[in-house]
Amino acid sequence: MLSRRLRPTALLPFAAVAALAIAGCGSDDDGGSGGATTGGGADVGSVNVVATTTVLGDLAREIGGDAVEVTQLLQPNSDPHDYEPRPDDVVATSKASLVLESGDGLDEWIEDVVDQSAGNPTLLDVAETLPVQRSGEDEEHDHAEEEHAEDEHAEEEHDHGDVDPHWWHDPTNVEAAAATVRDALTRANPDGRALYARNADAYVAKVRALDSGIRQCLDAVPAAQRKLVTDHDALGYFADRYDVTIVGAVIPSLTTQAQPSAGDVADLAKLIRREGVRAVFPESGSNRKLPEAVAQETGITAEYQLYGDALGPEGSDAATYLGMEAHNADAMVRGFTGGADSCTISGI
């Protein structure tokens, strides 16, 4: 679904400030800004896009190329679980023709922002268009569930309901999202059709190369060693796609806002010893103290960092979606094999 009628919502605390900021903006911006040219030199115009997350911002820039102006609300290493919109977000949205929402409850605050903006953008919930949806009730946590069966704290905080919102860790979803964004940009700017199609085709080829490369790397690691412990449940799509067993998480929840109990941590330590896990993987942007404490207690490593909720900063090897997933695959292979092997992916 490419657009929908937004439900009425209560005004956010910054609404009055945002309204003043919007009133001070120029009114001659109709969602286009400047222009881009095709290979033949024809001007195809440009579309103003607001993207909530770092992954969506990267995707919009890849598909839109020079025929898109992207305002990305969340920044690298940020946590979408506790983001609070700012007046500047409303101002940017008031100028946009297209707003990209990640969906599945991760960034539903953008609907309030759109309501408060003075514009009339198309709001695209990307998750609604994807082929793979994963339940938030993780059936692969069999070992952890056995240990936590009598623990009232286990899995008590699932702010996203029954759906895991971290869909981008399955490249088949990103391939589908690329087509969805391409079509949305084309509707907003029909003159850019050929450019958006060409960029999308080139990007999908890289996503497929990424998918193939990750599978080759992970398949080279014995299944008995592909055991994942992270600081929260953000890599479930990745694990499902590449046959990685999720043993547990330091924060047993899809959101970083949950807090583990002492019993949760003790049970996880028992699982790590019982399952022969070699590494616990902290997530970029999260507090490393708990993962490092678990690693120290169990005698394993916590040196291999993963990117779950957001891309890394500019200049890092996780500054793009393709780089992030390649980084995660390499970190996992190193952690699973005790540093004996690594993963290098070509064609991306």
HELIX and SHEET records of a PDB file:
HELIX    1   1 ALA A   15  ALA A   23  1                                   9    
HELIX    2   2 THR A   54  GLY A   64  1                                  11    
HELIX    3   3 GLY A   65  ALA A   67  5                                   3    
HELIX    4   4 PRO A   80  ASP A   82  5                                   3    
HELIX    5   5 PRO A   87  SER A   94  1                                   8    
HELIX    6   6 TRP A  109  GLN A  116  1                                   8    
HELIX    7   7 VAL A  126  THR A  129  5                                   4    
HELIX    8   8 ASP A  142  HIS A  148  1                                   7    
HELIX    9   9 TRP A  167  HIS A  169  5                                   3    
HELIX   10  10 PRO A  171  ALA A  188  1                                  18    
HELIX   11  11 PRO A  190  GLY A  192  5                                   3    
HELIX   12  12 ARG A  193  ASP A  219  1                                  27    
HELIX   13  13 ALA A  223  GLN A  225  5                                   3    
HELIX   14  14 GLY A  236  ARG A  241  1                                   6    
HELIX   15  15 ALA A  262  GLU A  275  1                                  14    
HELIX   16  16 LYS A  289  THR A  298  1                                  10    
HELIX   17  17 TYR A  321  PHE A  336  1                                  16    
SHEET    1   A 2 ALA A  36  THR A  37  0                                        
SHEET    2   A 2 ASP A  43  GLY A  45 -1                                        
SHEET    1   B 4 VAL A  68  GLN A  72  0                                        
SHEET    2   B 4 VAL A  47  ALA A  51  1                                        
SHEET    3   B 4 LEU A  98  GLU A 101  1                                        
SHEET    4   B 4 THR A 122  ASP A 125  1                                        
SHEET    1   C 2 LYS A 227  HIS A 232  0                                        
SHEET    2   C 2 THR A 245  ILE A 251  1                                        
END                                                                             
